[in-house]
């Protein structure tokens, strides 16, 4: 499985093309729209979320509610494009016409300057339109399709917030993935610990009032992945490595952890590793899950626990950062595009979906996946095989 996204922040649309889905997999438009709606929610979101009401249009690869095995294409229309046709339209402009809203002032923390130098753009709108986090809507659409595949294979996934602006949710280890999904969706900041929900909202409001922004930590929790997914044989087939790469590819993400993560550096080995046990009913399992469901680049059969670190959004309303105009070389205070005071709740949705795609991809690589019915049977047979190992 693989996917490609296309589109600019203020262009006509975002497009996702997914290749490698098995034939006969159930897929409904509402499954994808639900994920897109969750991405747009969250306390601290900016005005763009009020402008765009993201819904998907399935334009190929699905017939009567089932995949065909041909590429699936998904389209999200940008409603705001009608206000940007003369700025973002594809038709050439008259040489005597002055281009509106040319960007020559790079914003610190964004791709503006690096991207302009790489591709030779003197108008950095060519960079910021594509590097915008708006593109994550297309990735959520791809992940929603992957989540559908996982769900029909008995694998459930949930993303939620662990920390915002230094305010940490307490550990809640006894909740099932279904409970985590429900609580996160009922929370305006997608946190499982209700005691910190209002303090987190207050911190976001304070940052917005001060013209600043705050970041945080999100977590993805997965139940149902059998042991042995991934590989120890080649470095590029280690599943935790693939997930780590996918997570830090999300806009503004700067770190990833599995299980206790960096805390392992401060503990003894006896306090880190998960002891192995066995029962006739379930087969092998771990007495703890400090390594987050991974050993040797492969799943252990325990729930997967992955954390991602999101930096504060660098576009600051009242505290603009220092930069330099690429044409005049004069210093200036960075300009402001529409922005959020905090996008951590939405980032938990994005991370959930990029992780889901990596899991689905690993499954379709490991098992026969031309037909969904045969993929499901192969997964069922494998689960029984390792239970009796």
C-alpha positions as CSV (number, residue, x, y, z in Angstrom):
1,X,0.0,0.0,0.0
2,X,1.1,3.5,-0.7
3,X,-0.5,6.9,-1.1
4,X,0.1,10.3,-2.7
5,X,-1.4,13.6,-1.8
6,X,-1.7,16.7,-4.1
7,X,-3.0,20.2,-3.6
8,X,-2.2,23.6,-2.0
9,X,-3.7,25.2,1.0
10,X,-5.7,27.8,-1.0
11,X,-5.9,25.8,-4.2
12,X,-9.0,24.2,-5.7
13,X,-8.8,20.9,-3.8
14,X,-6.8,18.3,-2.0
15,X,-6.4,14.9,-3.6
16,X,-5.4,11.6,-2.2
17,X,-4.6,8.6,-4.3
18,X,-4.3,5.2,-2.5
19,X,-2.8,2.2,-4.3
20,X,-2.6,-1.4,-3.0
21,X,-5.9,-1.8,-1.3
22,X,-7.3,-5.3,-1.6
23,X,-10.4,-5.9,-3.7
24,X,-13.7,-6.4,-1.9
25,X,-13.0,-4.3,1.2
26,X,-16.0,-2.4,2.6
27,X,-15.5,1.3,2.3
28,X,-18.1,4.1,2.9
29,X,-17.8,7.8,2.5
30,X,-19.1,8.4,6.0
31,X,-16.1,6.5,7.5
32,X,-13.7,9.0,6.0
33,X,-15.9,12.1,6.7
34,X,-16.0,11.2,10.4
35,X,-12.2,11.3,10.6
36,X,-12.0,14.6,8.7
37,X,-14.6,16.1,11.1
38,X,-12.5,15.0,14.1
39,X,-9.4,16.7,12.6
40,X,-11.3,20.0,12.3
41,X,-12.4,20.0,16.0
42,X,-10.5,21.1,19.0
43,X,-10.2,24.1,21.4
44,X,-7.8,26.6,20.0
45,X,-8.4,26.1,16.3
46,X,-8.2,29.1,14.0
47,X,-10.7,30.6,11.5
48,X,-9.8,28.3,8.7
49,X,-11.8,25.6,10.4
50,X,-14.9,27.8,10.2
51,X,-14.4,28.3,6.5
52,X,-13.7,24.8,5.3
53,X,-16.2,22.0,6.1
54,X,-14.1,19.1,4.9
55,X,-16.0,16.2,3.3
56,X,-14.7,13.6,0.9
57,X,-15.7,12.7,-2.6
58,X,-14.7,9.2,-3.7
59,X,-13.9,9.5,-7.4
60,X,-12.5,6.1,-8.3
61,X,-11.6,2.7,-7.0
62,X,-14.9,2.0,-5.1
63,X,-18.1,0.5,-6.5
64,X,-21.3,-0.1,-4.5
65,X,-19.4,0.2,-1.1
66,X,-16.5,-2.0,-1.9
67,X,-13.0,-1.5,-3.2
68,X,-12.0,-2.7,-6.7
69,X,-8.3,-3.2,-6.1
70,X,-7.7,-0.3,-8.5
71,X,-6.4,3.0,-7.1
72,X,-8.8,4.8,-4.8
73,X,-8.9,8.6,-5.3
74,X,-10.4,11.0,-2.8
75,X,-11.1,14.7,-3.2
76,X,-11.6,17.4,-0.6
77,X,-12.8,20.7,-2.1
78,X,-11.3,23.9,-0.8
79,X,-14.4,26.2,-0.4
80,X,-12.1,29.2,0.2
81,X,-10.6,28.9,-3.3
82,X,-13.3,31.2,-4.7
83,X,-11.5,34.1,-2.8
84,X,-8.1,33.0,-4.2
85,X,-8.7,32.4,-7.9
86,X,-6.6,35.3,-9.0
87,X,-3.8,34.4,-6.6
88,X,-3.8,30.6,-6.9
89,X,-5.3,29.9,-10.3
90,X,-3.4,27.8,-12.8
91,X,-3.8,30.1,-15.8
92,X,-0.9,32.4,-16.8
93,X,-1.2,36.0,-15.9
94,X,-0.5,39.0,-18.2
95,X,3.1,40.2,-17.8
96,X,1.8,43.7,-17.0
97,X,-0.4,42.3,-14.2
98,X,1.0,42.6,-10.7
99,X,0.7,39.4,-8.8
100,X,-1.2,39.8,-5.5
101,X,0.1,38.8,-2.1
102,X,3.7,37.9,-3.2
103,X,5.6,36.5,-0.2
104,X,9.2,37.6,0.2
105,X,9.4,37.5,3.9
106,X,10.1,34.0,5.3
107,X,8.5,33.0,8.6
108,X,10.8,31.4,11.2
109,X,9.8,27.8,12.0
110,X,8.2,27.3,8.6
111,X,9.4,25.8,5.4
112,X,9.4,29.2,3.6
113,X,13.1,30.0,3.3
114,X,14.5,26.5,3.0
115,X,11.9,25.6,0.4
116,X,12.5,28.8,-1.6
117,X,16.3,28.2,-1.6
118,X,15.9,24.5,-2.7
119,X,13.5,25.2,-5.6
120,X,14.5,28.7,-6.5
121,X,11.2,30.4,-5.7
122,X,11.3,34.2,-5.3
123,X,7.7,34.2,-4.3
124,X,7.5,32.0,-1.2
125,X,3.8,31.5,-1.6
126,X,4.8,28.6,-3.8
127,X,6.3,27.0,-0.7
128,X,3.9,27.9,2.1
129,X,0.8,26.8,0.1
130,X,2.1,23.2,-0.1
131,X,4.0,23.1,3.2
132,X,0.9,24.2,5.1
133,X,-0.7,21.8,7.6
134,X,-3.8,21.9,5.4
135,X,-2.2,19.0,3.6
136,X,-2.8,16.8,6.6
137,X,-6.5,16.7,5.7
138,X,-5.4,14.6,2.7
139,X,-3.3,12.3,4.9
140,X,-6.2,11.9,7.4
141,X,-8.3,10.8,4.4
142,X,-5.8,8.1,3.5
143,X,-5.5,7.0,7.2
144,X,-9.3,6.8,7.4
145,X,-9.3,4.2,4.6
146,X,-6.5,2.3,6.4
147,X,-8.5,2.5,9.7
148,X,-11.4,0.9,7.9
149,X,-9.2,-2.0,6.7
150,X,-7.8,-2.4,10.3
151,X,-11.3,-2.4,11.8
152,X,-12.5,-5.2,9.6
153,X,-9.4,-7.2,10.7
154,X,-10.2,-6.7,14.4
155,X,-7.7,-3.9,15.0
156,X,-8.8,-0.6,16.6
157,X,-6.8,2.6,17.1
158,X,-7.3,5.8,19.1
159,X,-5.4,9.1,19.2
160,X,-5.6,11.6,22.1
161,X,-3.8,14.3,23.9
162,X,-1.4,13.6,26.8
163,X,0.0,17.1,27.4
164,X,-0.6,20.7,26.4
165,X,1.5,23.7,27.4
166,X,3.2,21.7,30.2
167,X,-0.2,20.5,31.7
168,X,0.0,16.7,31.8
169,X,-2.9,14.2,31.9
170,X,-2.4,11.4,34.4
171,X,-1.8,7.9,33.1
172,X,-5.0,5.9,32.6
173,X,-3.8,2.4,31.8
174,X,-7.0,0.3,32.3
175,X,-9.1,1.9,29.5
176,X,-9.9,-0.2,26.3
177,X,-9.3,1.4,22.9
178,X,-13.0,1.8,22.4
179,X,-13.3,3.7,25.7
180,X,-10.3,5.9,24.7
181,X,-12.0,6.7,21.3
182,X,-15.3,7.7,23.0
183,X,-13.7,9.9,25.7
184,X,-11.3,11.6,23.3
185,X,-14.1,12.5,20.9
186,X,-16.3,13.9,23.7
187,X,-13.5,16.2,24.9
188,X,-12.8,19.5,23.3
189,X,-9.1,19.0,23.7
190,X,-9.2,15.2,23.1
191,X,-7.8,14.4,26.6
192,X,-8.8,11.3,28.6
193,X,-8.2,12.9,32.0
194,X,-11.2,15.1,32.7
195,X,-9.4,16.8,35.5
196,X,-7.0,18.6,33.2
197,X,-9.4,19.4,30.4
198,X,-10.3,22.9,31.7
199,X,-6.8,23.8,32.7
200,X,-5.7,22.9,29.1
201,X,-8.4,25.0,27.6
202,X,-7.4,27.9,29.9
203,X,-3.8,27.6,28.8
204,X,-4.8,27.7,25.2
205,X,-7.0,30.8,25.8
206,X,-4.2,32.5,27.6
207,X,-1.7,31.8,24.8
208,X,-4.2,33.2,22.3
209,X,-4.8,36.3,24.4
210,X,-1.1,36.9,24.6
211,X,-0.7,36.4,20.8
212,X,1.4,33.3,21.5
213,X,1.1,29.5,20.8
214,X,1.7,26.3,22.8
215,X,2.5,22.7,21.8
216,X,2.1,19.4,23.5
217,X,2.3,15.6,23.4
218,X,-0.2,13.2,21.8
219,X,-0.5,9.4,22.1
220,X,-1.8,6.7,19.8
221,X,-3.0,3.4,21.3
222,X,-3.7,0.3,19.2
223,X,-5.3,-3.0,20.2
224,X,-5.5,-6.1,18.1
225,X,-2.2,-6.1,16.2
226,X,-0.8,-9.7,16.4
227,X,2.8,-10.4,17.3
228,X,5.4,-10.6,14.6
229,X,4.3,-7.7,12.4
230,X,7.3,-5.9,11.0
231,X,10.8,-7.5,10.7
232,X,14.1,-7.8,12.5
233,X,15.8,-8.9,9.2
234,X,16.3,-5.5,7.5
235,X,16.5,-2.0,9.0
236,X,13.9,-0.6,6.6
237,X,11.3,-3.2,7.5
238,X,11.3,-2.5,11.2
239,X,7.7,-1.4,11.9
240,X,8.5,0.9,14.8
241,X,11.1,2.7,12.6
242,X,8.4,3.2,9.9
243,X,6.0,4.5,12.4
244,X,8.6,6.9,13.8
245,X,9.3,8.3,10.3
246,X,5.6,8.7,9.6
247,X,5.0,10.6,12.9
248,X,7.9,13.1,12.5
249,X,6.7,13.7,8.9
250,X,3.6,15.4,10.4
251,X,3.9,19.2,10.4
252,X,5.4,20.6,13.6
253,X,6.2,17.1,15.1
254,X,9.7,17.0,16.6
255,X,9.9,13.7,18.5
256,X,8.4,10.2,18.9
257,X,8.5,7.7,21.7
258,X,7.3,4.1,22.1
259,X,6.0,3.0,25.5
260,X,8.0,4.7,28.3
261,X,10.3,6.1,25.6
262,X,13.0,8.4,26.8
263,X,12.3,7.5,30.4
264,X,14.1,4.2,29.7
265,X,17.4,6.1,29.7
266,X,16.9,6.9,33.4
267,X,16.0,3.3,34.5
268,X,17.7,0.0,35.1
269,X,17.1,-2.8,32.7
270,X,15.0,-4.7,35.2
271,X,12.6,-1.7,35.2
272,X,12.4,-1.4,31.4
273,X,11.9,-4.8,29.7
274,X,8.6,-6.7,29.6
275,X,8.7,-10.2,31.1
276,X,7.1,-13.0,28.9
277,X,4.2,-15.1,30.1
278,X,1.9,-17.7,28.5
279,X,-1.6,-18.9,28.9
280,X,-3.5,-21.6,27.0
281,X,-6.3,-19.1,26.1
282,X,-4.2,-16.3,24.7
283,X,-0.8,-17.8,24.1
284,X,2.3,-15.6,24.8
285,X,1.9,-12.2,26.4
286,X,3.9,-9.7,28.4
287,X,3.5,-9.0,32.1
288,X,4.0,-5.3,31.4
289,X,4.1,-3.0,28.3
290,X,6.9,-0.6,28.9
291,X,8.2,-1.0,25.4
292,X,4.9,0.0,23.9
293,X,4.2,-3.2,22.1
294,X,7.5,-3.5,20.1
295,X,10.6,-5.6,20.4
296,X,13.3,-6.0,17.7
297,X,11.3,-3.9,15.1
298,X,8.3,-6.2,15.5
299,X,5.0,-6.1,17.4
300,X,4.7,-8.2,20.5
301,X,1.0,-8.7,20.5
302,X,0.6,-6.2,23.3
303,X,-1.2,-2.8,22.7
304,X,0.9,-0.4,20.7
305,X,1.6,2.9,22.5
306,X,3.2,5.7,20.5
307,X,3.7,9.3,21.6
308,X,4.5,12.3,19.4
309,X,5.8,15.7,20.4
310,X,4.3,18.7,18.6
311,X,6.1,22.1,18.9
312,X,4.1,25.3,19.3
313,X,2.9,26.8,16.0
314,X,5.5,29.4,14.9
315,X,3.0,31.9,13.5
316,X,2.6,34.3,16.4
317,X,-0.1,37.0,16.4
318,X,1.3,39.5,18.9
319,X,4.9,38.3,19.3
320,X,6.1,38.0,15.7
321,X,9.6,36.6,15.3
322,X,12.6,38.3,13.6
323,X,13.3,37.5,10.0
324,X,14.9,38.9,6.8
325,X,13.2,39.9,3.5
326,X,14.8,37.9,0.7
327,X,14.6,40.8,-1.8
328,X,15.7,43.8,0.3
329,X,17.7,41.8,2.9
330,X,16.1,44.1,5.5
331,X,15.1,42.7,8.9
332,X,11.4,42.6,9.8
333,X,8.9,41.1,12.2
334,X,7.4,38.0,10.6
335,X,3.9,38.4,9.0
336,X,0.9,36.5,10.2
337,X,-1.2,34.0,8.1
338,X,-4.3,32.5,9.6
339,X,-3.2,30.3,12.4
340,X,-4.2,28.4,15.6
341,X,-3.1,29.1,19.1
342,X,-2.9,25.4,19.6
343,X,-3.4,22.5,17.2
344,X,-2.4,19.7,19.5
345,X,-5.9,18.1,19.7
346,X,-6.1,18.1,15.9
347,X,-2.6,16.7,15.7
348,X,-3.6,13.7,17.8
349,X,-6.1,12.9,15.0
350,X,-3.5,13.3,12.3
351,X,-1.0,11.1,14.1
352,X,-3.7,8.4,14.7
353,X,-4.3,8.3,11.0
354,X,-0.6,8.2,9.8
355,X,0.1,5.4,12.3
356,X,-3.0,3.6,11.0
357,X,-1.7,3.7,7.4
358,X,1.7,2.3,8.4
359,X,0.0,-0.6,10.2
360,X,-2.3,-1.4,7.3
361,X,0.7,-1.2,4.9
362,X,2.7,-3.7,7.0
363,X,-0.3,-6.1,7.0
364,X,-0.8,-6.0,3.3
365,X,3.0,-6.6,2.8
366,X,3.0,-9.6,5.1
367,X,-0.1,-11.4,4.0
368,X,-1.8,-12.2,0.6
369,X,-3.8,-9.0,-0.1
370,X,-5.3,-9.1,-3.6
371,X,-8.6,-10.1,-2.1
372,X,-9.9,-8.8,1.2
373,X,-11.6,-12.1,2.1
374,X,-8.3,-13.9,1.7
375,X,-6.4,-11.3,3.6
376,X,-8.9,-11.7,6.5
377,X,-8.6,-15.4,6.4
378,X,-4.8,-15.3,6.4
379,X,-4.8,-13.0,9.4
380,X,-7.2,-15.3,11.3
381,X,-5.0,-18.3,10.5
382,X,-1.9,-16.5,11.6
383,X,-3.4,-15.4,14.9
384,X,-4.3,-19.1,15.6
385,X,-0.8,-20.2,14.6
386,X,1.0,-17.9,16.9
387,X,-1.5,-18.6,19.8
388,X,-0.5,-22.3,19.6
389,X,3.2,-21.6,18.9
